[in-house]
Amino acid sequence: MEIRERLKALELPENTTVELVESPPGPPAPYIVLAEVYGPDAETRRASAHKIQQAIDQVPALAETDNSLGNPTMRARVAIDQENLNFHQVDEGAVFSTVAALLQGVDLGYSHRGDGRNPIPIVLRQPKESLFIGEHLLSTPIPTMSGETRELGDVVTITHEPASYPIYRRDGRFADLVMASIRGEHHDAPMYALHEVEQIMKKMDWPEGMQPEVRYFNQPEDESKPTLLWMGEWDVTKETFVELGSAFNYAILGIYILVVSQFSSFKTPLVVLVPVPLGFSGIILGHWIMDSTYSMPSTIGLIALSGIVVRNSILLIEFIHMKSREGVPMRTAAIEAAAIRAKPIFLTALAGIAGSAFILPDAMLHGMGVTLMFGLASSTILTLLVIPAIYVWLRDDGREM
């Protein structure tokens, strides 16, 4: 953040773009926010790209916007004047070869050094500072078909015109790109920023039928109207979320199978897994209190939390089983389990919360810290109240306390 503020204070030449490039901490994405703009023609795509960039500039969480269009420079076009060419009796091929020799150089041959396996090309060319169309090039002598010489400037004309825009394709389709970076605060996340951009675009004035359709998956099949496809880190994020969702399901299934083998019951593992959804309330509340956005590290923290909080359920149910075998009524055993196991459960939860607090300042892992801290707190408190009640409801022996 401090570096970005210092860069803004620099006095830069006109049309200069300065970008702060950071190495991606995870799967590499060329840009954190990347908008691919599709449309029926180049003019429509460029106009849409400029308006989309204006919308991105209004989102506080995004910084260093840029596009693939750039600022086209002026180029010099060398054209042969056919009238003067015929008047001076100069061969057209001589003009082409002279211009090529002046701007590209001339290959003279190779220097075969050593055993000749790596010959060195010998090229005669002008220094780079001389490679511009000026009097020194236009005064170059050129032969005529009558054996005389004329100057190159006698048979060519020089005009200056804007250079072409860069042409980009993805999977064979023409597209223009708009790029941006994330500001870097812990509550900044690409997904939320993309939603803000969409809301701003809806309020902008667009020509009839020219407001881009926003897509998050796959290129458009119909390019008769502008389309915005979000890529960049979002493309990596959506794939990662799918994989993390599968990992979460496998984690829950693995825990269920282990608990079934331990208690020899198919109902008891369902009680053991109750603290997992109980932690959701704390996770949502924690993100709201800390002004954080739910991100990929938050999901990783949720998976880690699933393996931590079920331990509390196992401690309580094991204690209830132990007391039941001693002849204690089920309801009394449940109350004693919550009372006696409360201290070790709270201490282990506090240790986990204290450890998670150290990753809160990290902008990338902030969501994971919030998930672990508030998820542990809510699931621990609710586990002591809910697990004994549910277990008694399922396994009550009917004896009074």
C-alpha positions in Angstrom: 0.0 0.0 0.0 2.8 2.4 0.9 4.7 1.7 -2.3 1.5 2.3 -4.4 1.0 5.7 -2.7 4.6 6.7 -3.4 4.3 5.7 -7.0 1.2 7.9 -7.4 3.2 10.9 -6.3 5.7 10.5 -9.1 5.7 12.9 -12.0 5.5 10.8 -15.1 5.4 11.6 -18.8 2.1 11.6 -20.6 0.5 8.2 -21.4 3.0 6.4 -19.0 1.6 3.4 -17.1 3.3 2.2 -13.9 2.3 -1.2 -12.5 3.3 -2.9 -9.2 4.0 -6.5 -10.1 3.8 -9.0 -7.3 4.7 -12.7 -7.5 1.5 -14.8 -7.0 1.4 -16.6 -3.7 -0.5 -19.6 -5.1 -1.4 -20.9 -8.5 0.0 -18.4 -11.0 -2.5 -16.0 -12.8 -1.2 -13.4 -15.2 -3.5 -10.8 -13.6 -5.6 -10.8 -10.5 -8.6 -9.2 -12.3 -8.8 -9.8 -16.0 -11.8 -8.9 -18.2 -11.9 -10.4 -21.7 -14.1 -8.3 -24.0 -15.8 -10.0 -27.0 -17.8 -8.3 -29.7 -18.9 -8.2 -33.3 -16.0 -5.9 -34.4 -12.9 -4.2 -33.2 -14.5 -0.8 -32.7 -17.2 -2.2 -30.5 -14.7 -4.2 -28.4 -12.5 -1.2 -27.9 -15.4 1.1 -26.9 -16.7 -1.5 -24.5 -13.2 -2.1 -23.0 -12.7 1.6 -22.3 -16.1 1.8 -20.5 -15.4 -1.3 -18.5 -12.0 0.2 -17.5 -13.9 3.3 -16.3 -16.1 1.1 -14.1 -13.1 -0.7 -12.7 -11.5 2.6 -11.8 -14.4 3.4 -9.6 -14.0 0.3 -7.4 -11.8 1.2 -4.3 -10.5 -2.4 -3.9 -9.0 -2.4 -7.4 -5.8 -0.6 -8.5 -3.5 -0.2 -11.4 -6.0 -0.7 -14.2 -4.7 -1.2 -17.7 -5.8 -2.5 -21.0 -4.4 -4.3 -24.0 -5.1 -1.4 -26.4 -2.3 0.8 -25.2 -1.7 4.2 -26.8 -0.9 3.6 -30.5 2.2 5.4 -31.6 2.8 7.1 -35.0 4.4 5.1 -37.7 6.1 6.2 -40.9 4.8 4.7 -44.2 7.3 4.6 -47.1 5.5 4.6 -50.5 7.0 4.6 -53.9 6.1 7.6 -56.1 5.4 5.8 -59.4 5.5 9.0 -61.5 8.9 10.0 -60.2 10.1 6.4 -60.4 9.3 6.4 -64.1 10.7 9.9 -64.7 14.1 9.1 -63.1 14.1 5.6 -64.7 14.7 3.8 -61.3 14.0 0.1 -61.0 11.4 -0.7 -58.3 13.5 -3.6 -57.0 16.4 -1.3 -56.4 14.2 0.9 -54.2 13.0 -2.1 -52.1 16.5 -3.5 -51.7 17.9 -0.1 -50.7 15.2 0.4 -48.1 15.7 -3.1 -46.8 19.5 -2.6 -46.6 19.1 0.7 -44.7 16.6 -0.5 -42.1 17.3 -4.2 -41.8 21.0 -4.5 -42.7 22.8 -6.7 -45.2 24.0 -10.3 -44.6 27.6 -10.4 -45.9 28.3 -14.0 -45.0 29.7 -16.1 -42.1 32.8 -16.2 -40.1 33.9 -19.9 -39.7 35.9 -19.9 -36.5 37.3 -22.9 -34.7 36.1 -26.1 -36.3 33.3 -24.3 -38.1 30.4 -25.9 -36.2 29.1 -22.5 -34.9 29.6 -20.0 -37.7 29.1 -16.3 -36.8 26.9 -14.3 -39.2 28.5 -11.1 -40.5 25.8 -8.4 -40.9 26.3 -4.8 -42.0 23.7 -2.5 -40.5 23.3 1.0 -39.2 23.4 1.8 -35.5 20.0 1.9 -33.8 20.1 5.7 -33.3 20.2 6.1 -37.0 17.2 3.9 -37.8 14.7 6.6 -38.4 13.4 8.2 -41.6 15.3 11.4 -42.0 17.4 13.4 -44.4 20.4 11.1 -43.9 18.4 8.1 -45.2 16.5 10.0 -47.9 19.8 11.2 -49.3 21.0 7.7 -49.9 22.1 7.3 -53.6 20.2 4.8 -55.7 21.1 3.6 -59.2 19.0 4.3 -62.3 18.6 2.0 -65.3 20.7 4.5 -67.3 23.7 4.1 -65.0 23.2 7.4 -63.2 22.4 7.9 -59.5 19.5 9.6 -57.8 18.6 10.1 -54.1 16.1 7.8 -52.4 14.0 10.8 -51.5 13.4 11.5 -55.2 11.3 8.3 -55.7 9.6 7.7 -52.4 7.2 9.7 -50.2 7.0 9.5 -46.4 3.6 9.8 -44.6 2.9 9.4 -40.8 -0.2 7.7 -39.5 -1.4 6.1 -36.3 -0.1 2.6 -35.7 -2.5 -0.4 -35.5 -3.9 -1.6 -32.2 -2.6 -4.9 -30.9 -4.6 -7.9 -31.9 -5.4 -10.6 -29.2 -7.1 -13.9 -29.7 -8.1 -16.6 -27.2 -9.0 -20.0 -28.6 -9.3 -18.4 -32.0 -11.6 -15.6 -31.0 -10.8 -11.9 -31.1 -10.8 -10.3 -27.6 -9.6 -7.1 -25.9 -8.4 -7.2 -22.4 -8.8 -5.0 -19.3 -6.5 -5.8 -16.3 -6.3 -4.6 -12.7 -4.7 -5.5 -9.4 -6.2 -5.8 -5.9 -5.4 -3.0 -3.5 -4.1 -5.3 -0.8 -6.3 -4.7 2.3 -7.4 -7.9 4.2 -11.0 -7.3 3.3 -10.3 -7.0 -0.5 -11.2 -10.0 -2.6 -11.5 -10.3 -6.4 -15.0 -11.9 -6.3 -16.5 -9.0 -4.3 -14.7 -6.5 -6.5 -16.1 -8.1 -9.7 -19.7 -7.8 -8.3 -19.1 -4.0 -7.6 -17.9 -3.5 -11.2 -21.1 -5.2 -12.5 -23.3 -2.9 -10.3 -21.4 0.2 -11.6 -21.7 -1.0 -15.2 -25.5 -1.3 -14.8 -25.7 2.4 -13.9 -23.6 3.6 -16.8 -25.0 4.9 -20.1 -24.7 2.4 -22.9 -25.8 2.7 -26.5 -28.9 0.7 -27.4 -28.1 -3.0 -27.2 -24.4 -2.4 -26.4 -24.4 -3.1 -22.7 -22.1 -6.2 -22.3 -23.4 -9.5 -21.1 -21.4 -10.6 -18.0 -20.2 -14.2 -17.9 -18.1 -16.2 -15.4 -17.8 -19.4 -17.4 -16.9 -20.2 -21.0 -16.6 -17.9 -24.0 -19.8 -16.6 -25.6 -21.3 -18.5 -28.5 -23.0 -15.4 -29.9 -20.6 -12.5 -30.6 -23.1 -10.2 -32.3 -23.2 -8.2 -29.1 -20.5 -7.3 -26.5 -19.7 -9.8 -23.8 -17.5 -9.5 -20.7 -15.9 -12.7 -19.5 -14.1 -12.6 -16.1 -10.8 -14.4 -16.0 -7.6 -14.0 -14.1 -7.6 -15.1 -10.5 -11.3 -15.8 -10.7 -10.6 -18.5 -13.2 -8.1 -20.1 -10.7 -10.5 -19.5 -7.8 -13.5 -21.3 -9.3 -11.4 -24.3 -10.1 -10.0 -24.3 -6.6 -13.4 -23.9 -4.9 -14.6 -27.0 -6.8 -11.6 -29.0 -5.7 -11.9 -27.7 -2.1 -15.6 -28.6 -2.1 -14.7 -32.1 -3.1 -12.0 -32.2 -0.4 -14.5 -31.0 2.2 -16.9 -33.8 1.3 -14.2 -36.4 1.4 -13.0 -35.1 4.8 -16.5 -35.4 6.2 -16.9 -38.9 4.7 -13.5 -40.0 6.2 -14.4 -38.7 9.6 -17.8 -40.5 9.5 -16.2 -43.8 8.6 -13.6 -43.5 11.4 -16.3 -42.7 14.0 -18.4 -45.6 12.7 -15.5 -48.0 13.3 -14.9 -46.5 16.8 -18.5 -46.5 18.1 -19.9 -49.4 16.0 -22.9 -47.3 15.2 -24.3 -45.4 12.1 -26.2 -42.8 14.2 -23.5 -41.8 16.6 -21.2 -40.4 13.9 -24.0 -38.1 12.8 -24.0 -36.6 16.3 -20.2 -36.3 16.2 -20.4 -34.3 13.0 -23.0 -31.8 14.4 -20.3 -29.3 15.5 -19.3 -28.7 11.8 -22.5 -26.9 10.9 -22.6 -25.3 14.3 -19.3 -23.5 13.4 -20.9 -21.9 10.4 -22.7 -19.3 12.6 -19.4 -18.3 14.1 -17.7 -18.1 10.7 -20.4 -15.8 9.3 -20.5 -13.6 12.4 -16.7 -13.5 12.5 -16.3 -12.3 8.9 -19.0 -9.6 9.6 -17.3 -8.4 12.8 -13.8 -8.4 11.3 -15.0 -6.8 8.0 -13.5 -9.6 6.1 -14.5 -11.3 2.8 -15.1 -15.0 2.5 -12.2 -16.3 0.3 -10.3 -19.4 -0.7 -8.3 -19.4 2.6 -11.5 -19.2 4.5 -12.6 -22.5 2.8 -9.3 -24.1 3.7 -9.9 -23.0 7.3 -13.4 -24.6 7.2 -11.9 -27.9 6.2 -9.3 -27.7 8.9 -12.0 -26.7 11.4 -14.0 -29.9 10.6 -11.3 -32.1 11.8 -10.7 -30.1 15.0 -14.2 -29.6 16.3 -15.4 -33.2 16.0 -12.8 -34.0 18.7 -15.0 -32.2 21.3 -18.0 -34.4 20.3 -15.9 -37.6 20.7 -14.7 -36.5 24.2 -18.3 -35.9 25.3 -19.8 -39.1 23.8 -16.9 -41.2 25.2 -17.5 -39.8 28.7 -21.3 -40.5 28.4 -20.6 -44.1 27.3 -18.2 -44.6 30.2 -20.7 -43.3 32.8 -23.5 -45.3 31.2 -21.4 -48.5 31.7 -21.1 -47.6 35.3 -24.8 -47.6 35.7 -25.4 -43.8 35.7 -28.6 -42.7 34.0 -28.1 -41.3 30.5 -29.4 -37.9 31.3 -27.2 -37.5 34.3 -24.2 -38.8 32.3 -24.8 -36.2 29.6 -24.9 -33.3 32.1 -21.8 -34.6 33.9 -20.0 -35.0 30.6 -20.7 -31.3 29.6 -19.7 -30.1 33.1 -16.5 -32.2 33.6 -15.2 -32.0 30.0 -15.9 -28.3 29.7 -12.5 -27.2 31.0 -10.3 -29.3 28.8 -12.5 -28.5 25.8 -12.3 -24.7 26.5 -8.5 -24.8 27.0 -7.8 -26.7 23.8 -10.2 -24.3 21.9 -8.4 -21.3 23.4 -5.1 -22.7 22.3 -6.4 -23.0 18.8 -7.9 -19.5 18.8 -4.6 -18.0 20.1 -2.6 -19.8 17.4 -5.0 -18.6 14.7 -4.7 -15.0 15.9 -1.1 -14.8 14.6 -2.2 -15.2 11.0 -4.8 -12.4 11.1 -2.4 -9.7 10.0 -1.5 -11.6 6.9 -3.6 -10.2 4.0 -3.7 -13.6 2.2 -4.4 -15.9 5.2 -6.6 -13.4 7.1 -9.8 -15.3 6.1 -8.4 -18.6 7.4 -7.6 -17.0 10.7 -11.1 -15.6 11.1 -12.6 -18.9 10.2 -10.6 -20.8 12.7 -11.0 -18.3 15.5 -14.7 -17.7 15.4 -15.5 -21.2 14.1 -13.8 -22.7 17.1 -15.4 -20.3 19.5 -19.0 -20.9 18.3 -18.7 -24.6 17.8 -17.1 -25.1 21.2 -19.8 -23.3 23.1 -22.7 -24.8 21.1 -21.1 -28.3 21.3 -21.3 -28.3 25.1 -25.0 -27.5 24.9 -26.2 -29.3 21.8 -24.3 -32.6 21.7 -25.4 -33.9 25.1 -29.0 -33.0 24.3 -29.0 -34.6 20.8 -27.3 -37.8 22.1 -29.8 -38.1 25.0 -32.7 -37.6 22.5 -31.3 -40.5 20.3 -30.1 -42.8 23.1 -32.2 -42.0 26.2 -32.6 -45.0 28.4 -35.8 -43.5 30.1 -34.3 -43.4 33.6 -34.8 -40.3 35.6 -31.8 -38.2 36.9 
